[in-house]
Amino acid sequence: MPHVFHTTDIRGEFILLGTGTSVGVPAIGCGCDVCRSTNPRNKRTRSSAIAGLPEGNLLIDTSPDLRTQLLREDIGIVHAVAFTHEHADHIFGLDDLRLFPFRLGGPIPLYCEPQVEQRIRHSFDYAFGTGLQTHPGATPSLDMRPIGLQAFDVLGATVEPLRLLHGPKYQVLGFRLGNIAYCTDTSFIPDESFDILAGADIFIVDALQHRPHPTHFHIDAALQAIERVAPKQAYLTHMSHELEYDKTCAALPGGVDLAYDGLRLKLEL
């Protein structure tokens, strides 16, 4: 049967594909109330997002749950990817990009810092081999595009990277796209990054759990960052099974809610 291409047009939208921590929610083998919950907003795949830009879809991170996420949101094409960092829960769905070069007519651009490229080249070494492939699409076709802290243009929009710390010394990126700022996996936001966050209407930020954690914001730390940014609306992401959706949202200040898988936000560039 011939392939009939289909995708939903998401231009002007920013979609939270996954809002869970590295093990996802429910966690394997856990019998807690949140992991056993029937509320779909308590079911969290690994963290990632996608922005519908004027000239295509920019994916942020390749979660191990990427295939499930794109199918769930009826998104049939990714035109480029930007990576926050190289941890397994943010890159190990990369092989699911194999279909898209057929539709793009060439390799898929990956925007990332040098240490992320190094990890991708090591973990997915088969994608960079020089031998003949057994068939087209046997491996991902990738175009590595190094980035730092300078703004870069992609798919008709400007993306502003900003520095975050994920633990005492480990450096990762957040991204500002127009009215939306996305800062997953952080335990500290430097002053210069708050300058980039200023004026964001929507601020999406890491909040792993209620208790302090060495490499992630907990609820109180996230609320302090939100107070400084002063967005119109904030959403917490990269959440563990400690955070039950309804109870936690009810206890949060006005203008702050838990994000959930499939949350669609209006993107204004």
Secondary structure, 3 states (H helix, E strand, C coil): CCCCCCCCCCCCEEEEEECECCCCECCCCCCCCCCCCCCHHHCECECEEEEEECCEEEEECCCCCHHHHHHHCCCCCCCEEECCCCCHHHHCCHHHHHHHHHHHCCCEEEEECHHHHHHHHHHCHHHHCCCCCCCCCCCCCEEEEECCCCCEEECCEEEEEEEEECCCCCEEEEEEECCEEEECCCCECCHHHHHHHCCCCEEEEECCCCCCCCCCCCHHHHHHHHHHHCCCEEEEECECCCCCHHHHHHHCCCCEEECCCCEEEECCC
